[in-house]
Amino acid sequence: MSARIPGHPAITRSGPHRIPADEARPRRPGTRPREGEFVRPLTRRQVDDRIGELGELYTRTTSCEPAILDPSDRDGGIVFRQRLAGLVRRPGFELLVAEAVDASGATVISACAYGFPVRGAGPWWQGLDGYLPGSLPRPTSSERLFVIADILVERRVRTQDQSRDWNLARRLQKRLLADHTGALGVILVDRGDADTYRALLSWGWRRLPAGARRPSLFDSRCLLVLG
């Protein structure tokens, strides 16, 4: 799945990440976290080194969801890599991958999620502003909003055990917000992408209260919040 977010280049920040003891190495795919994928952050250099794998993951996880792809996008993987190359330079950008050991014994990327804190200035914030109601905090230096730009997972994660804490998508989004205490997660979803919309709701995302912001007929996306 993918919730499209436009990107603009900036300067990246790569800091230390805490890795829980139960996620010390890749595991073979399974149902629960201790039996399944190992989740860990990638630095900007590691993202650059594995951009091809991430592009393949994007193609694999969105190939059955044509509503997500731009009709003019003849190679979604290439456009994804270009967009990611821009976002990775944003201040505070973070990307997590889930890794699993396949049948041949090789470690492969099975999922990823990434995002960044939103500050009060910059061209991207101007784009998000139109979707935020007055009841939500405006970004300041305290970084109260954290955009989760993409959650790329296999279809089984979107259709099985969505409400369980050990669901892989839930683990990824929780880890992204873990180092931003008190931050509210936000995501924009294409209105025509019903599959992604339903999956996000099943993972704990919620719609804004009725009347918080009256949607426009011209809005191409809708806002969901987490936290």
QUIDAUR-V86602 format. One record per residue. N is the residue number from 0. RES is the residue in one small letter. PSI is psi in whole degrees, -180 to 180 (NA if undefined). D_LAST is the distance of its C-alpha to the last C-alpha in Angstrom with 1 decimal. Layout:
n=[N N]
res=[RES RES]
psi=[PSI PSI]
d_last=[D_LAST D_LAST]
//
This chain:
n=[0 1 2 3 4 5 6 7 8 9 10 11 12 13 14 15 16 17 18 19 20 21 22 23 24 25 26 27 28 29 30 31 32 33 34 35 36 37 38 39 40 41 42 43 44 45 46 47 48 49 50 51 52 53 54 55 56 57 58 59 60 61 62 63 64 65 66 67 68 69 70 71 72 73 74 75 76 77 78 79 80 81 82 83 84 85 86 87 88 89 90 91 92 93 94 95 96 97 98 99 100 101 102 103 104 105 106 107 108 109 110 111 112 113 114 115 116 117 118 119 120 121 122 123 124 125 126 127 128 129 130 131 132 133 134 135 136 137 138 139 140 141 142 143 144 145 146 147 148 149 150 151 152 153 154 155 156 157 158 159 160 161 162 163 164 165 166 167 168 169 170 171 172 173 174 175 176 177 178 179 180 181 182 183 184 185 186 187 188 189 190 191 192 193 194 195 196 197 198 199 200 201 202 203 204 205 206 207 208 209 210 211 212 213 214 215 216 217 218 219 220 221 222 223 224 225 226]
res=[m s a r i p g h p a i t r s g p h r i p a d e a r p r r p g t r p r e g e f v r p l t r r q v d d r i g e l g e l y t r t t s c e p a i l d p s d r d g g i v f r q r l a g l v r r p g f e l l v a e a v d a s g a t v i s a c a y g f p v r g a g p w w q g l d g y l p g s l p r p t s s e r l f v i a d i l v e r r v r t q d q s r d w n l a r r l q k r l l a d h t g a l g v i l v d r g d a d t y r a l l s w g w r r l p a g a r r p s l f d s r c l l v l g]
psi=[160 129 109 128 124 145 156 136 146 -148 131 158 121 114 179 146 139 132 115 152 -30 6 48 -16 160 149 162 147 137 -171 -52 160 -41 -16 -8 -143 146 127 130 156 155 140 171 -41 -41 -36 -45 -42 -31 20 -33 -44 -40 -37 -40 -39 -44 -49 -42 -39 -11 -3 -24 11 74 -23 -23 -31 140 131 -28 -2 99 -17 90 -34 -40 -47 -40 -47 -38 -42 -43 -38 -30 -43 -33 -18 -1 144 130 6 137 139 130 141 152 132 145 158 120 -176 -27 -6 -1 147 125 153 122 -13 164 161 146 160 -168 152 147 129 168 -6 159 155 -33 -42 -37 -34 -37 -30 -37 -16 -6 128 166 -19 -16 147 139 142 140 -166 -18 -8 62 -17 137 118 124 106 -36 142 106 111 159 161 -33 -32 -30 -18 -12 132 42 -30 -6 142 -29 5 134 -41 -41 -40 -43 -48 -34 -42 -37 -37 -10 -37 9 68 128 -6 146 126 138 148 143 132 135 133 -29 -3 76 -33 -48 -41 -47 -40 -44 -42 -38 -21 8 -6 155 153 158 150 150 132 -7 -39 126 115 146 149 -18 -3 128 -15 166 156 133 153 156 131 NA]
d_last=[20.5 19.7 17.9 20.5 19.6 22.7 23.3 25.4 27.0 26.3 26.5 24.5 23.2 23.4 22.7 22.9 20.4 20.3 21.3 20.9 24.4 23.8 23.3 26.5 28.2 28.1 28.6 30.3 28.1 27.2 24.9 23.0 21.7 24.8 26.9 25.1 23.8 23.3 20.3 21.2 20.7 23.6 25.1 26.3 29.7 28.6 26.8 30.1 32.1 30.1 29.5 32.0 30.2 26.9 28.8 30.3 26.9 25.8 29.1 29.0 25.5 26.0 29.8 29.3 27.0 29.3 27.1 24.9 28.0 29.7 33.2 34.9 33.1 36.0 34.3 30.5 30.5 32.3 30.1 27.0 28.6 29.6 26.1 24.6 27.5 26.4 22.7 23.5 25.2 22.3 21.4 18.7 18.8 17.7 18.8 18.6 21.2 21.9 25.6 27.9 31.7 33.6 36.9 38.9 37.1 35.5 31.9 30.0 26.6 25.1 21.7 19.7 16.5 16.3 14.8 15.2 14.0 15.3 18.0 19.8 22.9 24.1 24.9 21.6 19.7 22.4 21.7 17.9 18.8 20.5 17.4 15.3 16.1 17.2 14.4 11.9 12.8 15.5 15.5 17.9 19.1 16.1 14.0 11.0 10.1 10.1 11.8 12.0 15.6 16.8 16.3 19.9 20.6 23.7 24.1 24.2 20.5 19.7 22.1 22.2 20.0 16.8 15.1 16.3 14.3 17.2 16.9 17.4 14.8 12.0 13.6 13.8 10.3 9.3 12.3 11.7 8.6 10.6 13.0 10.8 9.8 7.9 7.3 5.1 6.1 8.9 11.7 15.1 17.0 20.8 21.8 24.5 22.4 21.9 21.6 18.6 17.0 17.6 16.4 13.0 12.7 14.1 11.5 8.6 8.1 9.2 11.9 12.2 14.3 17.9 19.7 16.8 18.6 21.7 21.7 24.9 27.4 27.5 23.8 23.8 20.0 17.1 13.6 10.5 6.8 3.8 0.0]
//
